[in-house]
Amino acid sequence: MHKRKINFLLNNQLITFLLAIYICGFIFGVFFKDKPIAVELENTNKTFSTFLNIFCMHYWYFFVIWLMGLCTIGFLINILINFFRSFVFAVVISTVIKVSFRVFILLLISEIIIFLPIFIYLLYLSTFLSISNFLNVFSKKRILVPFNTKNYLNIMLFITCMLIIYSIILLVI
């Protein structure tokens, strides 16, 4: 069997594709919302259970994306999660801007600085590994992926720490 090596660090087409899906989901979320949603922002108790709710609400995206990197057809699920996450964020943003501009700005900044980079990074690695697995199963040529599962687990641990920081910021907002 022939082996070929793909440079996963410089795969600009995959990054562009994932960002395009994210932007499309965001546009759909902003413009295709049915009815205006009435939201009241109240000062809720900033307790540990609130922190856990925020953390768990966001962690499942990362865990499922990470898990799909180990699956052969996980790239399809990753694309759907990417679109769904950006759609939901757009709906939240378009609702919050009508209630509080300050919360809107803080939410948008925390999303752009913390959440989006780690989300796209894990999404990229997971999608790349899944596509590589898919091509290794259904192609005559084998693909050497310069990446091991120990590094993949360490990335998930780093992303968990960053998500804890993101959850604390959302709790403070």
N, C-alpha and C positions, 0 to 999 in steps of 0.2 A: 504494500500500500504506500502511496505517496503521502508525505507529510508536508504541510505548509504552515508557516507561522504568520499569524495576523498581529499587527501592532495595535493593541487595544488602547493604548494611551493616546493615539493620534487619529482615532476614528471619528473624524468631524461629521461624517454623514449621519452617524447614529445620534450624536449629540444634537445636531440640527433637527433631525426627525423628532426626537423626544421633546425638544423645546417647541417645535411647531405643534405637536399634539397638545402640549400644555397651553399654549396660546389659544389654540382653537377651543379647547374646553373652557378657558377663561372667557372668551368672546361669547360662546354659547350661554355661559352662566350669567353674563351681564345682560345680554339682549333678549334672551328667550325665556325669561322668567314670566310666569303667568300673571300673578297678581302681586301688588305691593304687600309686603309682609309688615305687620305692625310689631315693632320690637320696642321694649322699654329696657334701657340699660340701668340696672339698679346696682347699688353697692351690695354685692353678695358677701357672705362670709368667706374670708380667705383662709380656709382650713385645709388640712392635709387631704381630706376626701375630695375637695374641689380640685386640688392639685392632681390627685390620682385620676380624676375624671378627665381633666385636660390632657394628661400624659397618655392615658389609655386610648383616648379618642384619636390621638395622632399616631400612637405607636403601632397600631395595627397596620397602617399603610406601610410602614417600614418593614415590619416583620413579614408581611405577605410578599412584598417586593423582594426582600432578601431570600425568602424561601423559594420564590419562583425562579430565582437565578440558578437553583439546583435542579430545576425541572426542565424537561425537554421542550415543552410548549409553554413555558412560563413567560416568554416574551409577549405572547398574546394577552395574558392576564395583566402584565406590566403596562401595556399600552392602555388597557381599559382603566386601570387604577390611576394612571397619569391623567387621563382625560377626566375621570370622575372627580379626582381631588381638585383639579383646577376649576372645574365646574362648580363644585361646592364652595370653594374659596371665593369665587366671583360672586356667587349669590350672597354669601356672608358680607363681603365688601360692599356690594351695591345696596344692601340693607342697612349696614352700619353707618354708611356715609350720610344717610338721611337722618340719623338719630344724633350722632356725635362726630364732628369732624376730627376732634382730638383723638378719639379712640380709633377712628379710621386711619389716621396717619401713623399712630403707634403700631397698629395691627399690620399695616402695609410695610412699615420699616422692618419690623421683626420677621415678617414673612420673607422679605427680600434678602435680608442680611443673614438670617440663621436657617430658616426652614427650607427655602428654595435651593440653596447650594447643596445641602446634605441630601435633600430629596432627589435632585437631578443626578448627583454623584452616585448614590446607591442605585437609582433607576438605571443609570448608564451601565454600571458594572454588572448588575443583575441581568439586564437585557442582553448585554454582550455575552455573558457566560451561558445564558439560555440559548441564544442563537448559535453559539459554538457547539453546545451539546446537540442541538437540533441538526446542525450540519454534519457533525460526527456520526450521528445515527443514520441519516438519510443520504449521505454523500459518500462517494468512493474514496475521496481524498480525506485524510485525517487532518484536523486542525490542532496545532499545539497552542494551548492557551498558557501564557506565561504568568500564571496566577494559581495559588493553591488555596485550599479551604481554610487553613489556619489564618491566612491573611484576610480571607473573607469574613471569618468570625471576628477578628480584631476590628475590622471596619464596622461591623454591626455594633460592637461594644462602644466604639468611638461615637457612632451615630446615636446610640442610646444616651450617652453623656450629653451630647449636644441637644438632644430632645428634652432632657431634663432642664437644661438652661432655658430652652424655648418655652417650656411649660411654666417655669417660674416667671418669665417675662409676661406671659399671657395672664398669669394669676395676678400680677401686679397691675396690669392694665385694667 
